[in-house]
Amino acid sequence: MNSYPPIVLASSSPRRQELLKNLGLPFTIQVSDIDETVSPDLKPEEIVQTLSFQKAEVITRNLSFGLVIGSDTIVVLDGQVLGKPTDEQDAYRMLRALSGRMHQVFTGIAIIDVASGKAEVSYSSTYVTMEAMTDETIYSYIASGEPMDKAGSYAIQGLGATLVQKIEGDYFTVVGLPLHLLAHMLTRFGVSLLNR
């Protein structure tokens, strides 16, 4: 019934895997291990698009056909990129900086058709405002373990939701895979979720 090529998600993120599964698309997972070092001159939207493409591209080298989806998410506060924390102290530093402030989350998506070489890259951004957090709240959240592998040291789809005051934009961009953007990109590769 499916006339489109097999879909490969180039991500180890359980969040992205769950979101893609929710769309009802069959897919396999191949984790891309790339050097995520980028030029400090790149703008946030350029960073996520560059890394998304690199994550997808490295997987295409081992395939002869299929659609490979790569994605990358960063948190930006005052022009500074907050990546995944290196340790609990680093997580505290980020959460203290985000406390009571608005920041931006950028998520890039890249889709590459292995057989044709056709590629498309785009991104989505969303504003997130965190509540003012006491040190006690921050330490309790860090003790949960949730911040340790998350950009910006929080997960909006987990306990971190209790720290988020409001968002302006696409919730799924903050989780790590903007589904609206992805769906529209997929249609240009012949994958129609709702016969758009």
C-alpha positions, 0 to 999 in steps of 0.5 A: 500500500505504501508507495514511498521508500522506507523511512529511516530516522537518524536519531537515538532520541526516544522523544523523536522516535515516539513522535514519529511513531505517533504519525503512524509511519513505519520507520527504522532507526539508525543512530548517526554518530557525528562530530557536532562541532560547528563554527561559532559564526553560525546563527542558531537556525544555521546550526540546527539545519547544518547538524540535521543534514550531517546526521542524515547524510552520514546514514545515507552512505550505508544505504542504496534507497530510502528517506533519511530524516535527521534532526537537531535541537538547541536552546538559545538564551541571550544569543548563547547556545545551551547544549546538553549539560556536561554534569550536574553543576553545568545543569544547575548553571543552565537552569539558573540562567533560564529561571524566570526568563524567555529563551528560544528553542530551535529544531532543524529537520533534514530529509534526504532521498538516498536514491535521487540525492534530493535533500530538503532542510528546514527549521522551526523555532519556539519561545519558551518562558520558564518560571522563576525557580528557587535553588531547591526546585532546581536541585530537586529537578536535577536529582530526578536525572531528567536534565542530564541528556537534554539541550538546555537541561530540561524536558518539556514533555517530562517533569520539566513541564512543571517549570515552563510558564508558557510557550509561543509557537510549536510545542513539538519543536521544543520536544525535538521534532516539529511534526507540522513542519515534518509533515509538509516536508514529507509531502514533497517526497511523496509521503502524504499523511493526510492527502494534503 
